[in-house]
Amino acid sequence: MRTNADEPASRTRREEHTRGLRVRASTVAPVLLAVSCLAVPMSLPAQVLSDRRAPRRVRASAWPELPSGGVCPETAEALPGRENFLSIRKFSPVRALPGCSARWTEGLHRQFYRGSPLSLRGIECLGTTYGVTHVIDLRRPGEIYGDSLVGGMRSERDAVEGFNRRHPDRAMRYFNVQTTRDVPEENERQMRSVVRYVQDALRDEPGAVFYFHCRAGRDRTGVMVAAVESIVGGCPWPEVRQELFDYRFSWSYVRPLLHPLEHLLGVDR
């Protein structure tokens, strides 16, 4: 039987019990709150989460399609925009410069085009409408692989071989050389190989038509075209150099190539 003397002790025990509950509640509540915050993204419907995200961007690397009707423009002047041709992001004929050889000025320059990577449709048009017989690819293996995925092909070499199977009367050859950013001697060797390739092709087939490209048709392509203009076209270096610098290029790409080119031409500064 409880007495009045027991009341203070009982009251003390109840108060201690209540304080203990409050302490535990104040400790556990933040933990439960943190756990609930972590669990919310996993428990919300996927559609609700996706609605809060920024809209997906269309791939910037998607290439334009052929003009309506799938017909290749008959002349370079008819190209839409002159920079977005048949899934070729940039495309232009090589023009004659002042002071070049008579052979180059009178028509040989018209057998050279420059641009960026080809798609399957682009290869078809270059080979049929423009009569390109030689594709000179200046990209490295990793670049070739990535661009081929965008272009819808296994590789450009395979695509050229496929074109040749479809058009045995319009044989197209593929030639790949790879420059570096660190070895000037290797870059000069590659330039020599490209010039020699062009000279041999023109000797065996005077009507050969060439398409030079790297990734943008600007830096490596510009330097290789400059080498051809200087040696094959007999164009004076000041004019060639000005033409090269008229294009907006990346100095990190051009600088390792420009000095080997000047050494090759014997115009070292």
VOGU-3710 file (C-alpha; in Angstrom, 3 decimals, decimal comma):
1> mrtnadepas> 0,000/0,000/0,000  1,430/3,339/-1,187  1,803/6,123/1,389  2,135/9,872/1,123  5,864/9,491/1,716  6,156/7,576/-1,532  4,629/10,400/-3,626  7,818/12,579/-3,995  9,911/9,607/-5,118  7,262/8,500/-7,611
11> rtrreehtrg> 6,925/12,018/-8,970  10,706/12,231/-9,372  10,801/8,961/-11,316  7,996/10,162/-13,661  9,791/13,420/-14,332  13,050/11,625/-15,066  11,225/9,245/-17,428  9,590/12,194/-19,233  12,933/13,991/-19,647  14,461/10,791/-21,036
21> lrvrastvap> 11,729/10,500/-23,645  12,238/14,105/-24,681  16,001/13,613/-25,032  15,538/10,520/-27,163  12,946/12,294/-29,306  15,256/15,263/-29,889  18,049/12,863/-30,946  16,012/10,569/-33,192  13,960/13,255/-34,984  16,849/14,758/-37,013
31> vllavsclav> 17,977/11,278/-38,027  14,492/10,361/-39,237  14,242/13,657/-41,089  17,559/13,077/-42,875  16,581/9,538/-43,827  13,236/10,720/-45,149  14,951/13,372/-47,304  17,231/10,794/-48,808  14,338/8,480/-49,500  12,129/11,044/-51,248
41> pmslpaqvls> 13,849/10,951/-54,698  13,719/7,158/-54,664  10,039/7,064/-53,757  8,729/9,808/-56,051  7,462/8,762/-59,499  10,094/9,074/-62,220  7,816/11,366/-64,230  7,621/13,871/-61,381  11,411/14,034/-61,142  11,908/14,352/-64,867
51> drraprrvra> 9,462/17,235/-65,015  11,793/19,283/-62,840  14,830/18,722/-65,011  15,932/20,981/-67,853  14,603/19,899/-71,274  16,859/17,535/-73,182  18,968/19,226/-75,836  19,082/17,964/-79,378  22,512/16,565/-80,216  24,569/19,404/-81,623
61> sawpelpsgg> 26,619/16,909/-83,623  23,645/15,830/-85,735  24,492/16,544/-89,366  22,101/18,115/-91,872  20,368/15,933/-94,426  20,413/16,057/-98,210  18,329/18,782/-99,855  14,695/17,917/-100,526  14,386/15,166/-103,080  17,789/13,721/-102,211
71> vcpetaealp> 19,411/15,258/-105,286  23,037/16,371/-105,105  23,673/19,983/-106,160  25,386/20,020/-109,529  27,880/22,752/-108,735  29,687/24,009/-105,650  27,947/27,365/-106,122  24,592/25,603/-105,706  25,451/24,185/-102,294  22,993/25,289/-99,598
81> grenflsirk> 24,817/27,859/-97,516  28,186/26,731/-98,910  28,975/25,409/-95,398  26,350/22,715/-94,783  26,457/20,347/-97,720  24,969/16,869/-97,675  25,892/16,087/-94,096  29,334/17,552/-94,748  29,539/20,334/-92,222  31,899/22,426/-94,334
91> fspvralpgc> 32,717/22,081/-97,986  34,454/24,308/-100,479  36,488/24,021/-103,678  40,146/25,004/-103,595  40,536/28,219/-105,556  43,365/29,487/-107,701  45,704/32,025/-106,099  47,663/34,813/-107,799  51,022/33,683/-109,162  50,366/29,938/-109,331
101> sarwteglhr> 51,491/27,755/-112,206  49,531/27,958/-115,442  48,384/24,347/-115,080  46,996/25,025/-111,604  45,348/28,305/-112,561  43,808/26,996/-115,781  41,950/24,165/-114,121  43,957/21,840/-111,876  42,765/23,639/-108,728  39,202/22,614/-109,623
111> qfyrgsplsl> 40,175/19,007/-108,929  40,593/19,711/-105,213  37,954/20,095/-102,522  38,244/20,504/-98,783  35,793/20,008/-95,954  34,957/17,975/-92,872  33,988/14,308/-92,271  31,703/12,578/-94,722  28,432/10,795/-94,143  27,206/7,917/-96,300
121> rgieclgtty> 25,106/10,319/-98,348  27,995/12,747/-98,629  30,267/10,034/-100,029  27,599/9,154/-102,567  27,318/12,745/-103,764  31,040/13,436/-103,866  31,632/10,265/-105,843  28,800/10,722/-108,335  28,108/14,436/-108,785  31,606/15,760/-108,102
131> gvthvidlrr> 33,581/12,808/-109,410  35,862/12,602/-106,362  38,302/9,736/-106,791  40,512/10,214/-103,731  39,472/10,912/-100,133  42,412/12,071/-97,981  41,495/11,740/-94,312  43,730/13,566/-91,819  42,063/12,351/-88,606  43,387/10,122/-85,862
141> pgeiygdslv> 41,807/6,719/-85,020  39,725/7,996/-82,096  38,358/10,860/-84,179  37,528/8,512/-87,042  35,623/6,210/-84,712  33,572/8,987/-83,108  32,734/10,737/-86,381  31,807/7,439/-88,022  29,198/6,791/-85,328  27,642/10,193/-85,995
151> ggmrserdav> 27,827/9,633/-89,744  26,020/6,291/-89,504  28,857/4,105/-90,724  31,407/1,658/-89,392  34,279/3,734/-90,730  34,900/6,055/-93,646  37,205/3,512/-95,247  34,448/0,901/-95,171  31,956/3,428/-96,534  34,268/4,203/-99,462
161> egfnrrhpdr> 34,628/0,489/-100,162  30,840/0,208/-100,108  30,595/3,049/-102,619  33,051/1,218/-104,885  30,916/-1,939/-104,767  27,865/0,072/-105,808  29,759/2,052/-108,459  32,559/-0,117/-109,844  32,963/2,339/-112,715  33,681/5,228/-110,296
171> amryfnvqtt> 36,473/3,856/-108,126  37,222/5,986/-105,073  40,380/5,536/-102,993  40,793/6,278/-99,302  44,089/7,528/-97,848  44,613/8,270/-94,147  47,562/10,149/-92,622  47,890/11,228/-89,008  49,735/14,302/-87,803  50,811/14,971/-84,224
181> rdvpeenerq> 51,118/17,980/-81,926  54,543/17,039/-80,598  56,802/15,674/-83,362  57,605/18,188/-86,148  59,646/15,613/-88,073  56,659/13,268/-88,222  54,394/16,061/-89,411  56,815/16,938/-92,199  57,011/13,277/-93,181  53,226/13,087/-93,389
191> mrsvvryvqd> 53,106/16,226/-95,538  55,650/14,713/-97,900  53,570/11,541/-98,107  50,413/13,484/-98,946  52,143/15,559/-101,641  53,743/12,433/-103,110  50,376/10,666/-103,069  48,749/13,532/-104,993  51,607/13,724/-107,495  51,518/9,970/-108,147
201> alrdepgavf> 47,743/9,977/-108,543  47,830/12,867/-111,019  50,616/11,180/-112,968  48,602/7,964/-113,304  45,253/9,707/-113,685  45,448/13,377/-114,749  41,728/13,833/-114,096  41,873/12,631/-110,484  39,708/14,617/-108,042  40,668/14,940/-104,362
211> yfhcragrdr> 38,715/15,612/-101,210  40,780/16,639/-98,151  39,272/16,669/-94,698  40,018/16,468/-90,989  37,326/17,179/-88,399  36,476/20,761/-89,330  38,147/21,140/-92,720  40,085/24,043/-91,317  43,344/23,454/-89,417  45,063/20,249/-90,552
221> tgvmvaaves> 43,193/20,379/-93,840  44,310/23,948/-94,443  47,973/23,132/-93,899  47,867/20,051/-96,153  46,083/21,990/-98,877  48,726/24,705/-98,508  51,426/22,086/-99,083  49,675/20,902/-102,251  49,118/24,450/-103,488  52,786/25,281/-102,968
231> ivggcpwpev> 54,376/22,145/-104,425  51,803/20,768/-106,882  50,236/24,089/-107,824  53,449/26,106/-107,856  51,769/28,878/-105,874  54,013/31,463/-104,137  54,331/30,968/-100,385  53,208/34,512/-99,403  49,907/33,967/-101,221  49,507/30,453/-99,830
241> rqelfdyrfs> 50,265/31,624/-96,311  47,741/34,460/-96,587  45,114/32,015/-97,824  45,887/29,737/-94,897  45,560/32,553/-92,393  42,312/33,777/-93,948  40,610/30,748/-92,415  39,832/30,894/-88,724  41,995/28,151/-87,293  43,061/26,782/-83,941
251> wsyvrpllhp> 46,665/27,817/-83,331  47,237/24,726/-81,162  46,622/22,604/-84,270  48,295/24,780/-86,885  51,481/25,742/-85,052  52,934/22,179/-84,932  52,253/21,930/-88,680  53,208/25,376/-89,937  56,913/25,172/-89,097  57,345/21,705/-90,682
261> lehllgvdr> 55,549/23,023/-93,778  57,879/26,026/-94,017  60,857/23,703/-93,603  59,502/21,449/-96,331  59,130/24,442/-98,653  62,491/25,910/-97,681  60,983/29,141/-96,375  61,973/28,794/-92,720  61,887/32,063/-90,850
//
